[in-house]
Amino acid sequence: MDLAALNAFIAIAETGSFSEAGERLHLTQPAVSKRIASLEHQLSVRLFDRLGREVSLTEAGRALLPRAYQILNVLEDTRRALTNLTGEISGRLTLATSHHIGLHRLPPLLRAFTRAHPQVALDIQFLDSEVAYDEILHGRAELAVITLAPETREPVRAVPVWDDPLDFVAAPEHPLASNGEVSLADVAHHPAVFPGGNTFTHHIVRRLFEAQGLVPNIAMSTNYLETIKMMVSIGLAWSVLPRTMLDEQVARLPLPGIQLSRQLGYILHTERTLSNAARAFMQLLDAQRDSLAQAPAQRLT
């Protein structure tokens, strides 16, 4: 079975388009079509239904897709295992991360890593944490540094690195910011801007309201925290932001008894062989976690 054709098949299945698959693979659309025609000929089945511009998997295509992932993952796993035998830290490391973590947490670690291991080609993919989770699950990334889900199941393993406190915020001139102490019920009456409903952060905040029998008034949503901060700062809505993002543009709302936090860290697939480069980056992340854990103890002594 032609591996290039399998890659083309997966790209079309994921994008739903021959042309977008070609862009992903840096191929022309006719070249992609030729690979699929060859694969369909080898397997004696039709893999896609093409109805105008719509492309969908046939029953045979749906049956092939998980097996195609498995074939490519086994080959990639084998390649990494053999490369690891040399002990060299080189090659390509595909790292998925969110925009927020990439901007606010990773720069010092990436700088240290590239200086220590110049032979590693970093392929950094900026994705929503939930999408990065799927990249790990399907073997398209070795490591993902993300907002961790409240629960993570095998074969994905999650390792917390940073505790990320979250604060309720509004514009300094917002009514909620000028009323002194406010309750969660007070906040629920005002329009909010939230991360998208599919995000881990959205679920964390939503659970807090549901625990008190409240429903937040979500007027807008976006997955970019910097955009949320901008909309809060001009008075459009209140929101919840990581404490690391707070400055004079937004005011922290005093809600007695409310402590909200999320965990940031990395995830990996437990059934995949990690490259030496991935293991080296994990060591940096683990060292960061250990240094943060020791810091409070040092302050107490």
N, C-alpha and C positions, 0 to 999 in steps of 0.2 A: 504494500500500500504506500503510495507516494505521500511523504510527510508534507511537502509543499502544498499538495492538494488538500490535505487535512487541515493545515493552517488556514487555507482559503475558505474551507467549509466552516470552520469555527468563526472566522471573521464575519462571514455573511450571516451566520446564525445569530451572532451577538449584535450586529448593526442593523440587520434587516434590509441590507442594501448591497448590491454588487459594487456600486460605485464607491460607497463609503468603505467597504472592505478593501477595495483597490487602494484608496488613500491610506488606509492603515498599513497595508503591506507594501506600499510604494510600487504598485503595479497598475497597469492600465485595466480598464474594465474588461476589454476582450481577453486579456491574459488571465484574469480571474475566472471568467466564464469558461475558458479553455480548461483550466485546472478542474473545475467542477464537472465539466463534461467528461473528462478523463476518469475522475473518481466514480461518477455514476456508471460509466462503462465498465470499470473494474468490478463494481459491486452488483451490476445488473439491476439497479433500482433507481428510481427518481428521488432525489433528496430535497428538492425545493419545488413548490408551486409558484409560478410566476403569473400573477394576474395584474396586468398593467404594470404599475410601478410598485405594487405590493409583492413582497417576497415572504413566503412562510414555509416552515419545515413541513415536509410530508411525514407520514407515520414512520417511514424508514429513516428519515432525517432525524426525527426525535429520538429514535432508538440508537442512532449512531452517535449523537452529540456527547452523551456522558462517556462513551467508549473512546471517542476521539480525544477528549480531555485526558482520560486515563493513559492512553498510548503516549501522548506528548509529555505528560508528567513523568511517566516511567523513564522515558529517554532522557529527559532533563535531569531527573534524579540520578540516573546512571552517570551522566556526564559530570555532575558535581562530585559524586563519590569518587570517581577516578581522578579528577583534578585535585581533590583534597589530599590524595596520597602523596603529592609532591611537597605538601606543607607550605606552599607559597600562598601568600595573600594577594591575589590578583584576579583578573577577569572582571565580569560585570556583576554589580549588585543592584537588583531592582528593589527599590525602597518606596513604599507607598506611605503618604502622610497627608494630614489635613492642612489647609492653608494656615490656620491659626497656629498649629504646632510648628509648622515649617517656619513661620515668621517669629514666633515668640519663645520656642524651646530648643529647636534643633541647631541653629547656627553655630554655637560654640562646639557642639559635638561633631558636626559636619566638618568644621575647620580642623579640629584635632584629628579626625579620621583621615581626611585627604592629605594632611601633612605626614601622618604616620604610614599611610599606605598609598603612595602615589600611583601604584600600578593598578589600582582598582578604578574601573570606570563606573561612576555612580549614575544610575538611571532613576531619578527621583520623580515620582508621579504624585501630583497634588490632586487629591480626591476627597470627597466627603468620607467620613470615617466608616459609614455603613457600606459604601462602595469599596473602600479599601479592604474591608472584612471579606467581601466576596472575591477580591483579587487574591487574597491569601487562600481562601477556601478552594479556589480553582487552580491554584498553583501558578498564577501569573505574576506574583510578587513573592520574594522570599521573606521579607519582613514588612510590617506596617506599624507605624508609630501614630496612634490615633487616640480619640476619646473611647475609652473601653466601655463595652456594653455592660449593663447591670449583671448579666449572666452570660458566660461563654461556655459553649459545649465542645467536647471532642468532635472532630480532630483538631480544633483550633485551641491553642493555649494562650492565655493572656497573662502578661507580667506587668503589674503596676510600677510606674516610675515616679510620677509626680501626683501629688494631691492638688487639685485645682479648685479652690474655693470660688463659689459663685455669689454675686451680690445683685440684689434688685436695684435698678438704677432708673433715673429719669433726668430730664433737663433741669438745670438749677432753678428755672422759673416755673416748672411744672407744679400744679396744685399739690401733688403727692410729696414734693420735695419741700414744701413750705408749711406743712401741717404738723411738723414735729413727728412723734411716733405714729406710725400707721399700722393697721392690721392687714392680714392677707385678704380679708373681705373688702377692705377699702380699696386695695390694689385691684381686685377682681372687677370692680365697677368701671375702671378706666381702660381705654383701648391699649392693647399690647402689640409689640412686634416680636415674633418668636422665630427660632430656627424651625425649619420644615418639620412636618409631622412625622417624617421617617427617621429623624435624627435621635441619637441617644440622649442628647441634652434636652430636647423637647420632652421626651418621656420622663426624664428626671424631674423637670419642673412641673409637668402636668400631674404627676403622682402626688406632689406636695399639695396641690390644690384639691385633688380628688380626696385625699385623706381628711380634709376638712369640709367635704361636701360642697366644694366650690368649683366653678367653671370659669377659667380666665377668658376675658374678652379679646380674643386674638383677631386683630384687624388686618395684620399683614404678616408675611413670613418670608424669610430668606435664609439660606444656609451660610452666608458670609457674615461673620461676627463683626468685621469692620464696617459693613453696610448697616448692620443693626445699630452699632454705636452711633453712626452718623444720623440715622433716623431718630434715635433717642435724643441726641444732642440738640436737634432743632425743634424738639417739643412735639413730635408727631405721636409718640407713644412711650410707654415704659417698657423695660425688658429686664432680662437677667444676663449678666456678662461676667466673664472671668475677672477676678480681682486684679489680675495683672494688667488689664486693659483700662482700668479706671484712671482718670485724670480730671483736670478742671472742666472738661467739656460735659461731664455728666456728674450727677449727684447721687451718692449712695443713699438708698431709702432705709431708714431705721425700722426694722421689723423685729421687735423683741421675741426672742425664743426661736427665731428662724435661722438655721444654719444649713446652707446648701453647698454641696460639693460634688465634683465628679473626679474620676480617676483617669489620668492620661498614662499611657504606657505602650508596650509593643505586643504584637501578636504574631504567632507563627503556626505553621501547619505541622503537627506532631508526626505525621507520616511521611514528611519530605526530608530528604538529606540536605542540610544546609551547607552552603559553600563556606570556605575559610573566611571569606570577606564578610559574610553574614554573621558568622560567629564572632569575628573581631568587633563588628559594630554592636552586637549584643553585649559584649564585655564593656564597651563604653557606656551603654545604657545602664547596665547593672552597677557600674562604678558610680554613675550619677545618682542612682537610687540609694546606694549605700551611703554616699556622702550626705545626702539630704536627710537620711534617717539618723545619722550621727550628729548632725548639727544641733537639734534640740537638746540632746543629752549634753553636749559640750557647753551650751548656754546655761544649763542648770548646775554645772559643776563649778 
